[in-house]
């Protein structure tokens, strides 16, 4: 199991050395296996682990189970927080209790990760969860995107166990004597997913003992298809050699490539294909050099930067990481400045170690090359980069428990 987790982490680029990872632990078998596995692998991966358990308050045992998880983390020497959420208050008219619980759980984990400086949140979905999700969507009706199932990564959330079967998880726990608790809702056949696990899949496995593997293969094939935008469907007839080249570049999913054709230009950028006819408005040239000084709250763009995103900068007394990037106002070197990125720019993202080239960070986040000159860069008076849309905020002026004045930075669209 450990070797499979390492392969998944590397092949899917889920985590990098020096990152701080928050492990979501419910106390169930999957999350306890993930906690112990990552704790074992942390020195090898060069990552720092923290943990969080969410008390949904839906069962009388939930508070005691959260305390039990806290104790298990203490035994491992891993700092853990209990996150209490109010699921019923968050439930909407058209949202099931399970859906509401999932939403508030992910929101709480996201806020906690940002507050603790964690760049990743590890969730314990397994290959069996993936197969059940794909089958559930097929039964309800889905398209190619839905067939892709659960992603290995979405935002800061990663799933290192997504290639591991549940039987391997249980064998790992049994061999090492790792304790866990069972959530009784996992046996409640009122829920569709439970019926799929205990009723439908066993029937299908009688017909095909490898039905789980078949569903996983289907999900992998669906995810491998490059995303298609509606505007990309109206392409002129292209030579077969050009079509083959576009397919190959899209499958590679690296960088930005342009292919000139008679009718215009085909742009392949990180797996996304777009066609630009010759009559289309040309890509705007990078804005002029210079900086816009920030002396107080307001909306700012670099000089001449009339297209692309802008930055809304304000002071707040009610910090919420879900709204944008937060900084300690008292530790900022004013006046701040908004400009475009320059060759040689470096920054240190929160949760990482050391400064990295901004160009490398943008490539890691698969931000297309032709969009990079339009990104506003927020820096302090000493030139330290604080924030760039699409990247994690800088370690500079990172809020602490004693912070009493916060600066909130939000990204605005072209129209502000």
ABEGO torsion letter per residue (X at the ends): XAAAAAAAAAAAGABBBGBBBBBBBAGBAAAAAAAAAAAAAAAAAGBBBBBBBBBAGABAAAAAAAAAAAAAAAAAGBBBBBBBBBAAAABBAABBAAAAAAAAAAAAAAAAAAAAGBABBBBABBAAAAAAAAAAAAAAEBBAAAAAEBBABBEABBBAAAABBAAAAAAAAAAAGBBBBBBAAAABAABAAAAAAAAAAAAAAAABAAAAAAAAAAAAAAAABBBBBAAAABBBBBBAAAAAAAAAAAAAGBEBBBBBBAAEBBBBBGGBBBBBBAABBBBBBBBBBEBBBBABBEBBBBBGBABEBBBBBBBBABBBAAAEBBBBAAABBOBBBBBBBBBGBBBBBBGBBEBBBAAAAAAAAGBBAAAAAABBBBBBAAGBBABBBGBBBBABGBBBAABABBBBBBBBBAAX
